[in-house]
């Protein structure tokens, strides 16, 4: 499996188009999607981006909660109902829905942040502040990760 790695910052053009990093595009296309699926993060000031396979896993996990559970309704309305599938143009650009980018404070630039199976899209300044605040905590918690014996 190919993962989303690294961080890229791209400008939003006057028509609202954003060039998706070529590495991210190749991962998405490798997974059969000529675009991306995105939704507002339920926990951060960012937009989550993923492949169809990943949103399907989320949908299956939500469905496993039972058809009438309060959690299922909450997750469905905050993730699935707010998800958008956006396609690439010929140059690998997308136009993200205005309500998504405005809800997280994205204006002229967007930071694409690889998160393994998914990626996040942030206002670059907001992401830098988040990263600084959380870097020390991450360093402290790193020792608690369960490492495979093969590493």
Legacy VTK file of the C-alpha trace (Angstrom):
# vtk DataFile Version 3.0
C-alpha trace
ASCII
DATASET POLYDATA
POINTS 151 float
0.000 0.000 0.000
1.234 3.465 -0.867
0.884 6.060 1.879
0.408 9.820 1.932
3.687 11.244 3.223
5.290 14.661 3.624
3.900 18.192 3.695
3.350 20.441 0.683
2.094 24.017 0.530
0.311 25.143 -2.629
-1.406 28.393 -3.595
-5.062 28.704 -4.435
-5.457 30.435 -7.802
-7.925 33.243 -8.610
-10.493 30.710 -9.838
-10.316 28.767 -6.559
-8.304 25.864 -7.982
-5.719 24.069 -5.895
-2.984 21.900 -7.352
-2.908 18.603 -5.465
0.707 17.450 -4.928
1.649 14.993 -7.675
2.614 12.300 -5.159
-0.799 12.562 -3.505
-2.499 12.427 -6.920
-0.618 9.248 -7.802
-1.709 7.586 -4.535
-5.331 8.589 -5.144
-5.258 7.424 -8.768
-3.516 4.178 -7.780
-6.564 3.554 -5.592
-8.904 4.112 -8.540
-9.994 7.697 -7.894
-9.392 10.542 -10.334
-9.940 13.011 -7.541
-10.298 12.915 -3.789
-12.884 12.596 -1.070
-12.810 15.274 1.598
-14.754 16.164 4.720
-14.288 18.467 7.707
-12.168 16.922 10.442
-14.336 16.055 13.439
-11.475 16.876 15.834
-9.146 19.414 14.174
-9.308 22.700 12.253
-8.560 20.934 8.986
-10.100 19.067 6.085
-9.536 15.327 5.859
-8.691 13.912 2.433
-8.772 10.261 1.478
-9.361 7.573 -1.108
-12.660 5.846 -1.783
-11.382 2.746 0.053
-10.765 4.784 3.199
-14.211 6.432 3.192
-15.699 2.969 2.644
-13.866 1.711 5.770
-15.256 4.673 7.717
-18.750 3.976 6.422
-18.463 0.295 7.372
-17.253 1.227 10.876
-20.177 3.638 11.266
-22.631 1.010 10.008
-21.330 -1.474 12.581
-22.722 0.765 15.340
-26.251 -0.400 14.608
-28.940 1.196 12.454
-30.619 3.227 15.207
-27.742 4.136 17.505
-27.162 7.765 18.458
-23.436 7.433 17.647
-24.204 6.148 14.157
-26.432 9.128 13.427
-23.867 11.546 14.821
-20.941 10.101 12.840
-22.989 9.774 9.656
-24.099 13.384 9.747
-20.700 14.809 10.724
-18.584 12.752 8.312
-20.550 11.082 5.529
-23.158 13.800 5.003
-20.440 16.476 4.889
-18.153 14.518 2.533
-17.488 15.692 -1.000
-15.986 13.846 -3.948
-14.049 16.286 -6.114
-12.393 15.403 -9.402
-9.050 16.458 -10.829
-8.920 18.699 -13.867
-6.337 18.024 -16.604
-3.585 19.742 -14.577
-4.322 17.828 -11.357
-6.182 20.670 -9.677
-9.391 20.559 -7.662
-11.892 23.096 -6.449
-12.763 22.368 -2.844
-16.237 23.383 -1.710
-16.244 26.913 -0.305
-17.966 25.874 2.925
-15.116 23.455 3.663
-12.217 25.831 3.087
-13.895 28.760 4.815
-14.799 26.647 7.873
-11.103 25.955 8.569
-9.782 29.420 7.699
-8.029 28.561 4.435
-7.529 31.666 2.317
-4.671 31.862 -0.217
-2.598 28.765 0.469
-3.231 25.240 1.596
-0.938 22.820 3.399
-1.326 19.186 2.330
-0.153 17.072 5.273
0.445 13.349 4.741
-0.976 11.171 7.496
-0.360 7.675 6.132
-3.659 6.289 4.817
-5.156 9.781 4.754
-4.032 13.379 4.453
-5.138 16.665 5.917
-5.560 20.088 4.358
-4.852 23.089 6.582
-4.313 26.798 6.494
-0.471 26.773 6.654
-0.239 29.152 9.632
-2.857 27.206 11.592
-0.998 23.972 10.851
2.358 25.419 11.967
0.794 26.555 15.255
-0.825 23.154 15.757
2.450 21.390 14.989
4.428 23.542 17.440
1.896 23.013 20.212
1.793 19.277 19.737
5.407 18.455 18.905
6.523 18.068 22.526
3.543 15.864 23.360
4.265 13.739 20.302
7.891 13.290 21.332
6.830 12.194 24.812
4.221 9.756 23.494
6.460 8.310 20.770
7.986 5.852 23.211
4.521 4.358 23.813
4.009 3.302 20.188
3.908 -0.441 19.684
6.732 -1.246 17.286
6.865 -4.401 15.235
9.820 -6.684 15.903
10.684 -6.384 12.203
11.588 -2.701 12.465
LINES 1 152
151 0 1 2 3 4 5 6 7 8 9 10 11 12 13 14 15 16 17 18 19 20 21 22 23 24 25 26 27 28 29 30 31 32 33 34 35 36 37 38 39 40 41 42 43 44 45 46 47 48 49 50 51 52 53 54 55 56 57 58 59 60 61 62 63 64 65 66 67 68 69 70 71 72 73 74 75 76 77 78 79 80 81 82 83 84 85 86 87 88 89 90 91 92 93 94 95 96 97 98 99 100 101 102 103 104 105 106 107 108 109 110 111 112 113 114 115 116 117 118 119 120 121 122 123 124 125 126 127 128 129 130 131 132 133 134 135 136 137 138 139 140 141 142 143 144 145 146 147 148 149 150
